[in-house]
């Protein structure tokens, strides 16, 4: 299994990249991938996206230790996803109360996947906007620029919220999986192109395997898009791609 990731500030953003990404492993049986996109109209939106990523790191690390020292505690991807998100809700509420945070300070989207790289199965959930590409098939979640941010639901009963989620995909026979924030749809000409042949940025980033031997494949492709075809995302962009 090879995991590639890239995080890039949008061409129209000047101060902070409001996206964040996280990858982690729970033993050898599960891999967790997540991309977050803070709300531009929120308060310090880069903070919310980063906070969710840091909490996921904590939860995955704890779960990994528990699985190591308590054999038999590993779960299927769906059960793992549910448990992680429930713990994430709990941690966010705790931090919100400790720091007296306003809801506008906790607005971020979340696209998260839990996969079993051995069985090549998993599950993915999108809370808000984002893009999932599984074996070349695109699943775009777009909510008319009014994402249903995670922070809107922290006061709700978690189990009720989770059971109502419609933006969830079962992943089978995973060979090539990507998750990305909605910045992947904002590529725009920002400089003079040096190549006449047109290119689709989404296809290049999520399907092309040129340079797959290099860990920084996605960053190299982003540089090629900008310096060869003059294209760059105007919105912040976070991508994680897994090739099994």
C-alpha positions in Angstrom: 0.0 0.0 0.0 1.2 3.5 -0.9 -0.2 6.6 0.6 0.2 10.0 -1.1 -0.9 13.4 0.3 -0.8 17.0 -0.6 -1.9 20.2 1.1 -1.9 23.5 -0.8 -3.1 27.0 -0.1 -5.4 28.4 -2.7 -4.2 31.1 -5.1 -6.9 33.5 -3.9 -5.9 33.0 -0.2 -3.2 35.0 1.4 -3.0 34.4 5.2 -3.8 30.8 6.1 -4.5 27.4 4.5 -7.9 26.5 5.9 -7.6 22.8 4.9 -5.9 20.1 6.8 -5.3 16.4 6.3 -4.5 13.3 8.5 -3.5 9.7 7.9 -3.0 7.1 10.6 -2.9 3.4 11.2 -4.6 1.2 13.8 -2.3 -1.8 13.8 -2.0 -3.5 10.5 -5.7 -4.0 9.9 -7.0 -0.5 9.5 -5.9 2.8 8.0 -7.7 6.1 8.7 -7.7 8.9 6.1 -9.3 12.3 6.7 -9.4 15.7 5.0 -10.9 18.8 6.5 -11.9 22.2 5.1 -12.5 25.1 7.5 -15.4 27.5 6.8 -14.1 30.7 5.3 -16.9 32.7 6.9 -16.2 31.1 10.3 -13.8 32.5 12.9 -10.1 31.3 12.6 -11.4 28.5 10.3 -7.9 27.0 9.9 -8.0 26.3 13.6 -11.2 24.1 13.4 -9.8 22.0 10.6 -6.5 21.5 12.3 -8.1 20.8 15.6 -10.2 18.0 14.1 -7.0 16.5 12.6 -5.1 16.6 15.9 -8.0 15.0 17.8 -8.2 12.2 15.2 -4.4 11.7 15.6 -5.0 11.3 19.4 -7.9 8.9 19.0 -6.2 6.7 16.4 -3.0 6.5 18.4 -5.0 5.5 21.5 -7.0 2.9 19.6 -3.8 1.5 18.1 -2.2 1.0 21.6 -5.4 -0.6 22.8 -5.5 -3.0 19.9 -1.8 -3.9 20.5 -2.1 -4.6 24.3 -5.7 -6.0 24.2 -5.8 -8.5 21.4 -9.3 -9.1 19.9 -10.4 -5.4 20.3 -10.1 -4.7 16.5 -13.3 -3.9 14.8 -14.7 -3.8 11.2 -14.2 -0.5 9.4 -17.8 0.6 9.8 -17.8 0.0 13.6 -14.4 1.7 13.8 -15.6 4.8 11.9 -18.6 5.1 14.2 -16.5 4.8 17.3 -14.0 7.4 16.1 -16.6 9.9 15.2 -18.4 9.4 18.5 -15.2 10.0 20.4 -14.5 13.0 18.1 -17.8 14.6 19.1 -17.0 14.0 22.7 -13.6 15.6 22.5 -14.8 18.6 20.5 -17.5 19.3 23.1 -15.0 19.0 25.9 -12.5 21.4 24.2 -15.4 23.8 23.3 -16.3 24.0 27.0 -12.8 24.3 28.2 -11.9 27.1 25.8 -15.4 28.7 25.7 -15.4 28.4 22.0 -18.2 29.8 19.8 -19.9 27.6 17.2 -18.3 29.7 14.5 -14.9 28.7 15.7 -15.7 25.0 15.2 -16.9 25.0 11.6 -15.1 22.5 9.3 -16.1 19.8 6.8 -14.8 16.3 7.2 -14.3 13.6 4.7 -13.1 10.5 6.6 -12.4 6.9 5.4 -11.5 3.8 7.4 -10.1 1.0 5.2 -8.8 -2.5 5.7 -5.8 -2.7 3.3 -5.6 -6.5 3.5 -9.3 -7.2 2.7 -9.4 -4.0 0.5 -12.6 -2.9 2.0 -13.8 0.1 4.0 -16.2 2.9 4.5 -16.1 6.6 3.8 -18.3 9.4 5.2 -18.5 13.0 4.2 -19.8 15.6 6.6 -20.1 18.6 4.3 -18.6 19.1 0.8 -15.8 16.9 -0.6 -14.8 14.4 -3.3 -14.2 10.7 -3.1 -12.7 8.7 -6.0 -12.8 4.9 -5.8 -11.2 3.0 -8.6 -11.7 5.9 -10.9 -15.4 6.5 -10.1 -16.0 10.0 -8.7 -18.5 10.7 -5.9 -18.9 14.4 -5.4 -20.6 15.8 -2.4 -21.6 19.4 -3.0 -24.2 21.3 -0.9 -24.6 24.5 -2.9 -21.8 26.2 -1.1 -23.6 25.7 2.3 -21.9 22.7 3.8 -23.4 21.0 6.7 -20.5 21.6 9.0 -19.7 19.1 11.8 -19.8 22.0 14.3 -23.5 22.5 13.7 -24.3 19.1 15.3 -22.2 19.0 18.5 -25.3 19.5 20.7 -27.2 16.6 19.1 -27.4 13.0 20.1 -24.5 11.4 18.2 -26.2 8.1 17.4 -29.2 9.9 15.9 -26.9 12.1 13.8 -24.8 9.2 12.6 -27.7 7.1 11.6 -29.1 10.0 9.5 -26.0 10.4 7.4 -26.6 10.0 3.7 -23.2 10.9 2.4 -21.6 7.5 3.3 -20.0 5.0 0.8 -19.2 1.4 1.3 -15.8 0.7 -0.3 -15.2 -2.7 -1.9 -12.3 -4.1 -3.9 -10.2 -1.0 -3.2 -7.4 -0.6 -5.7 -7.1 3.2 -5.9 -8.8 5.5 -3.4 -8.7 9.3 -3.1 -10.4 11.8 -0.8 -10.2 15.5 -1.3 -11.7 18.8 -0.2 -13.8 20.8 -2.6 -10.7 22.9 -3.6 -10.0 20.2 -6.2 -12.8 21.7 -8.3 -11.4 25.2 -8.4 -8.4 24.9 -10.7 -8.1 28.1 -12.8 -5.5 29.5 -15.2 -3.1 31.6 -13.1 -0.2 31.9 -15.5 0.8 31.4 -19.1 0.6 27.7 -20.1 3.7 26.2 -21.8 1.7 23.2 -23.2 -1.1 23.4 -25.7 -2.6 20.0 -24.9 -5.5 20.4 -22.4 -5.5 18.5 -19.1 -8.1 17.6 -16.5 -6.6 18.3 -13.0 -9.0 15.9 -11.3 -8.0 13.0 -13.6 -4.3 13.8 -13.3 -4.4 13.9 -9.5 -6.8 11.1 -8.8 -6.2 8.6 -11.7 -2.8 9.2 -13.3 0.0 7.0 -11.8 2.9 8.8 -13.4 5.5 9.2 -10.7 3.8 6.7 -8.4 7.3 5.5 -7.2 7.9 8.8 -5.5 6.3 9.7 -2.2 5.7 13.3 -3.3 3.8 12.3 -6.5 0.8 14.6 -5.8 3.0 17.6 -5.1 4.9 17.0 -8.3 1.6 16.7 -10.2 0.4 20.0 -8.6 3.7 21.7 -9.8 3.3 20.3 -13.3 -0.3 21.6 -13.4 0.9 25.1 -12.5 4.1 25.3 -14.5 3.1 23.3 -17.6 -0.6 24.1 -17.9 -0.7 27.3 -15.9 -3.4 25.9 -13.5 -3.7 26.2 -9.8 -6.6 25.8 -7.3 -8.0 29.1 -6.2 -9.4 27.5 -3.0 -7.3 25.6 -0.5 -6.8 21.9 -1.4 -6.2 18.8 0.7 -5.8 15.4 -1.1 -5.0 11.9 0.2 -4.6 9.1 -2.3 -4.1 5.4 -1.5 -3.0 2.8 -4.1 -3.2 -0.8 -3.1 
